[in-house]
Amino acid sequence: MNYNSIILPAAKQDIKEAAEWYNDKGKGLGKRFIVEVRVKVKFIKQNPNASAIRYDNIRTTVLPIFPFMIHYYIDEVQKNVIIVSVLHTSRNPDIRAERE
């Protein structure tokens, strides 16, 4: 069963800022980043429990090409995965806690 995904505004901003940064580094990189995020979100929707819980009830999964982690939790009642942040792996994951 596929879950629905909800990408919180802060996570959308994370994606936007990263895509803009990658666009500055090379033509088409920002778009490639966004495609990778979409592919991984689709995977999460199909397999929400595939990633281990890392912080409190937050699960994380790494993008395959870019050094970013998607931080999310599962709402089993509503069958949603809620994306709270998309952060570079070198950033402090506590940023995510401020968004819950």
Backbone as JSON Lines, residues from 0, in Angstrom:
{"i":0,"aa":"M","n":[0.83,-1.19,0.0],"ca":[0.0,0.0,0.0],"c":[0.87,1.25,0.0]}
{"i":1,"aa":"N","n":[0.57,2.15,-0.87],"ca":[1.28,3.43,-0.92],"c":[0.73,4.39,0.13]}
{"i":2,"aa":"Y","n":[1.63,5.05,0.79],"ca":[1.26,6.12,1.71],"c":[1.24,7.43,0.91]}
{"i":3,"aa":"N","n":[0.58,8.42,1.43],"ca":[0.65,9.76,0.87],"c":[1.87,10.45,1.45]}
{"i":4,"aa":"S","n":[2.38,11.45,0.74],"ca":[3.5,12.2,1.3],"c":[3.08,13.65,1.52]}
{"i":5,"aa":"I","n":[3.56,14.18,2.62],"ca":[3.37,15.6,2.94],"c":[4.76,16.17,3.16]}
{"i":6,"aa":"I","n":[5.12,17.14,2.35],"ca":[6.42,17.78,2.49],"c":[6.17,19.12,3.17]}
{"i":7,"aa":"L","n":[6.66,19.24,4.39],"ca":[6.44,20.46,5.16],"c":[7.15,21.65,4.49]}
{"i":8,"aa":"P","n":[6.64,22.86,4.71],"ca":[7.22,24.06,4.06],"c":[8.73,24.2,4.29]}
{"i":9,"aa":"A","n":[9.2,23.89,5.48],"ca":[10.65,24.01,5.74],"c":[11.43,23.03,4.88]}
{"i":10,"aa":"A","n":[10.9,21.83,4.67],"ca":[11.57,20.85,3.82],"c":[11.55,21.3,2.36]}
{"i":11,"aa":"K","n":[10.43,21.89,1.93],"ca":[10.37,22.43,0.57],"c":[11.42,23.51,0.39]}
{"i":12,"aa":"Q","n":[11.62,24.32,1.42],"ca":[12.64,25.37,1.36],"c":[14.03,24.74,1.3]}
{"i":13,"aa":"D","n":[14.27,23.67,2.04],"ca":[15.54,22.96,1.99],"c":[15.83,22.5,0.56]}
{"i":14,"aa":"I","n":[14.82,21.92,-0.07],"ca":[14.98,21.4,-1.44],"c":[15.26,22.54,-2.4]}
{"i":15,"aa":"K","n":[14.51,23.62,-2.28],"ca":[14.68,24.78,-3.16],"c":[16.1,25.36,-3.03]}
{"i":16,"aa":"E","n":[16.54,25.56,-1.8],"ca":[17.86,26.14,-1.58],"c":[18.97,25.24,-2.11]}
{"i":17,"aa":"A","n":[18.84,23.94,-1.89],"ca":[19.85,23.0,-2.39],"c":[19.87,22.99,-3.92]}
{"i":18,"aa":"A","n":[18.7,22.98,-4.52],"ca":[18.62,22.98,-5.99],"c":[19.25,24.24,-6.56]}
{"i":19,"aa":"E","n":[18.98,25.38,-5.94],"ca":[19.58,26.63,-6.4],"c":[21.1,26.59,-6.27]}
{"i":20,"aa":"W","n":[21.59,26.05,-5.16],"ca":[23.03,25.93,-4.95],"c":[23.65,25.05,-6.03]}
{"i":21,"aa":"Y","n":[23.01,23.91,-6.31],"ca":[23.53,23.0,-7.34],"c":[23.45,23.63,-8.72]}
{"i":22,"aa":"N","n":[22.42,24.41,-8.99],"ca":[22.33,25.1,-10.29],"c":[23.49,26.07,-10.47]}
{"i":23,"aa":"D","n":[23.92,26.7,-9.4],"ca":[25.08,27.59,-9.47],"c":[26.37,26.83,-9.77]}
{"i":24,"aa":"K","n":[26.41,25.56,-9.39],"ca":[27.61,24.75,-9.58],"c":[27.69,24.13,-10.97]}
{"i":25,"aa":"G","n":[26.56,23.91,-11.59],"ca":[26.59,23.3,-12.92],"c":[25.2,23.21,-13.52]}
{"i":26,"aa":"K","n":[25.14,23.44,-14.81],"ca":[23.86,23.42,-15.52],"c":[23.17,22.06,-15.36]}
{"i":27,"aa":"G","n":[21.93,22.12,-14.94],"ca":[21.12,20.92,-14.81],"c":[21.27,20.17,-13.49]}
{"i":28,"aa":"L","n":[22.24,20.57,-12.65],"ca":[22.44,19.84,-11.4],"c":[21.27,20.03,-10.43]}
{"i":29,"aa":"G","n":[20.71,21.22,-10.4],"ca":[19.57,21.47,-9.53],"c":[18.39,20.6,-9.89]}
{"i":30,"aa":"K","n":[18.13,20.5,-11.18],"ca":[17.03,19.66,-11.64],"c":[17.29,18.19,-11.31]}
{"i":31,"aa":"R","n":[18.54,17.77,-11.47],"ca":[18.9,16.4,-11.15],"c":[18.69,16.13,-9.65]}
{"i":32,"aa":"F","n":[19.04,17.11,-8.82],"ca":[18.82,16.97,-7.38],"c":[17.33,16.79,-7.08]}
{"i":33,"aa":"I","n":[16.49,17.63,-7.67],"ca":[15.04,17.54,-7.45],"c":[14.5,16.18,-7.9]}
{"i":34,"aa":"V","n":[14.99,15.68,-9.02],"ca":[14.55,14.36,-9.51],"c":[14.93,13.29,-8.49]}
{"i":35,"aa":"E","n":[16.15,13.38,-7.96],"ca":[16.59,12.39,-6.96],"c":[15.71,12.44,-5.71]}
{"i":36,"aa":"V","n":[15.35,13.63,-5.28],"ca":[14.46,13.77,-4.12],"c":[13.12,13.12,-4.43]}
{"i":37,"aa":"R","n":[12.57,13.41,-5.59],"ca":[11.26,12.83,-5.97],"c":[11.31,11.3,-6.0]}
{"i":38,"aa":"V","n":[12.37,10.75,-6.57],"ca":[12.51,9.3,-6.65],"c":[12.57,8.7,-5.24]}
{"i":39,"aa":"K","n":[13.33,9.34,-4.36],"ca":[13.46,8.82,-3.0],"c":[12.16,8.96,-2.22]}
{"i":40,"aa":"V","n":[11.43,10.06,-2.42],"ca":[10.13,10.23,-1.75],"c":[9.15,9.15,-2.23]}
{"i":41,"aa":"K","n":[9.19,8.86,-3.52],"ca":[8.33,7.79,-4.06],"c":[8.67,6.45,-3.38]}
{"i":42,"aa":"F","n":[9.96,6.19,-3.21],"ca":[10.38,4.96,-2.53],"c":[9.86,4.94,-1.09]}
{"i":43,"aa":"I","n":[10.01,6.08,-0.39],"ca":[9.55,6.18,1.0],"c":[8.04,5.92,1.07]}
{"i":44,"aa":"K","n":[7.28,6.47,0.13],"ca":[5.82,6.28,0.12],"c":[5.47,4.8,-0.03]}
{"i":45,"aa":"Q","n":[6.26,4.08,-0.8],"ca":[5.99,2.66,-1.02],"c":[6.55,1.78,0.09]}
{"i":46,"aa":"N","n":[7.6,2.27,0.76],"ca":[8.3,1.49,1.79],"c":[8.61,2.36,3.0]}
{"i":47,"aa":"P","n":[7.62,2.88,3.68],"ca":[7.88,3.86,4.74],"c":[8.73,3.32,5.9]}
{"i":48,"aa":"N","n":[8.67,2.04,6.14],"ca":[9.42,1.45,7.25],"c":[10.8,0.93,6.85]}
{"i":49,"aa":"A","n":[11.22,1.17,5.62],"ca":[12.5,0.66,5.14],"c":[13.69,1.32,5.84]}
{"i":50,"aa":"S","n":[13.51,2.54,6.28],"ca":[14.59,3.25,6.97],"c":[14.39,3.15,8.47]}
{"i":51,"aa":"A","n":[15.5,3.03,9.17],"ca":[15.45,2.91,10.63],"c":[15.12,4.25,11.28]}
{"i":52,"aa":"I","n":[14.54,4.17,12.46],"ca":[14.3,5.38,13.25],"c":[15.65,5.85,13.77]}
{"i":53,"aa":"R","n":[15.91,7.14,13.58],"ca":[17.2,7.69,13.98],"c":[17.13,8.64,15.15]}
{"i":54,"aa":"Y","n":[16.11,9.46,15.19],"ca":[15.93,10.43,16.27],"c":[14.46,10.42,16.66]}
{"i":55,"aa":"D","n":[14.19,10.19,17.92],"ca":[12.8,10.14,18.38],"c":[12.0,9.24,17.44]}
{"i":56,"aa":"N","n":[11.03,9.8,16.72],"ca":[10.26,8.99,15.77],"c":[10.65,9.32,14.32]}
{"i":57,"aa":"I","n":[11.78,9.99,14.14],"ca":[12.22,10.43,12.81],"c":[13.09,9.38,12.16]}
{"i":58,"aa":"R","n":[12.72,9.05,10.94],"ca":[13.51,8.14,10.11],"c":[14.31,8.98,9.12]}
{"i":59,"aa":"T","n":[15.43,8.45,8.68],"ca":[16.23,9.16,7.68],"c":[16.63,8.2,6.58]}
{"i":60,"aa":"T","n":[16.74,8.76,5.4],"ca":[17.24,8.01,4.26],"c":[18.12,8.93,3.43]}
{"i":61,"aa":"V","n":[19.18,8.37,2.89],"ca":[20.17,9.16,2.14],"c":[19.84,9.1,0.65]}
{"i":62,"aa":"L","n":[20.01,10.26,0.0],"ca":[19.87,10.27,-1.47],"c":[21.04,9.51,-2.06]}
{"i":63,"aa":"P","n":[20.82,8.81,-3.17],"ca":[21.89,7.97,-3.72],"c":[23.08,8.74,-4.33]}
{"i":64,"aa":"I","n":[22.85,9.91,-4.88],"ca":[23.92,10.63,-5.57],"c":[24.39,11.84,-4.77]}
{"i":65,"aa":"F","n":[23.48,12.57,-4.2],"ca":[23.78,13.8,-3.49],"c":[23.91,13.52,-1.99]}
{"i":66,"aa":"P","n":[24.79,14.23,-1.29],"ca":[25.0,13.96,0.14],"c":[23.93,14.63,1.01]}
{"i":67,"aa":"F","n":[22.7,14.22,0.81],"ca":[21.57,14.77,1.55],"c":[20.76,13.63,2.16]}
{"i":68,"aa":"M","n":[20.16,13.93,3.31],"ca":[19.27,12.98,3.99],"c":[17.87,13.56,4.05]}
{"i":69,"aa":"I","n":[16.91,12.71,3.79],"ca":[15.51,13.07,3.98],"c":[15.11,12.59,5.37]}
{"i":70,"aa":"H","n":[14.59,13.51,6.17],"ca":[14.14,13.21,7.53],"c":[12.61,13.2,7.5]}
{"i":71,"aa":"Y","n":[12.02,12.1,7.99],"ca":[10.57,11.98,7.91],"c":[10.03,11.14,9.06]}
{"i":72,"aa":"Y","n":[8.73,11.26,9.27],"ca":[8.07,10.35,10.2],"c":[6.8,9.83,9.53]}
{"i":73,"aa":"I","n":[6.29,8.76,10.12],"ca":[5.12,8.08,9.56],"c":[3.9,8.35,10.43]}
{"i":74,"aa":"D","n":[2.82,8.74,9.79],"ca":[1.52,8.85,10.45],"c":[0.72,7.63,10.0]}
{"i":75,"aa":"E","n":[0.74,6.58,10.84],"ca":[0.08,5.33,10.48],"c":[-1.44,5.47,10.37]}
{"i":76,"aa":"V","n":[-2.02,6.34,11.19],"ca":[-3.48,6.51,11.19],"c":[-3.95,7.06,9.85]}
{"i":77,"aa":"Q","n":[-3.3,8.13,9.4],"ca":[-3.68,8.78,8.14],"c":[-2.97,8.18,6.92]}
{"i":78,"aa":"K","n":[-2.03,7.27,7.17],"ca":[-1.24,6.65,6.09],"c":[-0.46,7.72,5.3]}
{"i":79,"aa":"N","n":[0.23,8.59,6.06],"ca":[1.06,9.64,5.48],"c":[2.5,9.48,5.93]}
{"i":80,"aa":"V","n":[3.42,9.87,5.05],"ca":[4.8,10.1,5.47],"c":[4.99,11.61,5.43]}
{"i":81,"aa":"I","n":[5.51,12.15,6.5],"ca":[5.67,13.59,6.62],"c":[7.16,13.9,6.55]}
{"i":82,"aa":"I","n":[7.55,14.61,5.49],"ca":[8.94,14.98,5.29],"c":[9.17,16.28,6.05]}
{"i":83,"aa":"V","n":[10.06,16.24,7.06],"ca":[10.29,17.42,7.88],"c":[11.51,18.22,7.43]}
{"i":84,"aa":"S","n":[12.48,17.54,6.81],"ca":[13.66,18.26,6.33],"c":[14.4,17.44,5.3]}
{"i":85,"aa":"V","n":[15.17,18.14,4.49],"ca":[16.07,17.53,3.52],"c":[17.39,18.27,3.71]}
{"i":86,"aa":"L","n":[18.29,17.64,4.48],"ca":[19.5,18.33,4.92],"c":[20.76,17.66,4.39]}
{"i":87,"aa":"H","n":[21.76,18.5,4.13],"ca":[23.08,18.0,3.76],"c":[23.58,17.13,4.91]}
{"i":88,"aa":"T","n":[24.25,16.07,4.61],"ca":[24.69,15.13,5.64],"c":[25.68,15.74,6.63]}
{"i":89,"aa":"S","n":[26.31,16.85,6.27],"ca":[27.25,17.48,7.19],"c":[26.56,18.47,8.14]}
{"i":90,"aa":"R","n":[25.27,18.74,7.92],"ca":[24.54,19.68,8.8],"c":[24.08,18.98,10.07]}
{"i":91,"aa":"N","n":[23.91,19.76,11.09],"ca":[23.47,19.25,12.37],"c":[22.02,18.78,12.27]}
{"i":92,"aa":"P","n":[21.76,17.5,12.55],"ca":[20.38,16.99,12.43],"c":[19.43,17.58,13.47]}
{"i":93,"aa":"D","n":[19.96,18.26,14.49],"ca":[19.07,18.88,15.48],"c":[18.23,19.99,14.86]}
{"i":94,"aa":"I","n":[18.62,20.5,13.69],"ca":[17.81,21.48,12.98],"c":[16.41,20.91,12.76]}
{"i":95,"aa":"R","n":[16.35,19.65,12.5],"ca":[15.09,18.95,12.26],"c":[14.19,19.02,13.49]}
{"i":96,"aa":"A","n":[14.76,18.94,14.68],"ca":[13.96,18.94,15.91],"c":[13.19,20.25,16.09]}
{"i":97,"aa":"E","n":[13.76,21.32,15.59],"ca":[13.09,22.62,15.71],"c":[11.84,22.7,14.85]}
{"i":98,"aa":"R","n":[11.68,21.8,13.91],"ca":[10.58,21.84,12.95],"c":[9.41,20.97,13.35]}
{"i":99,"aa":"E","n":[9.55,20.17,14.37],"ca":[8.47,19.23,14.74],"c":[7.4,19.93,15.54]}
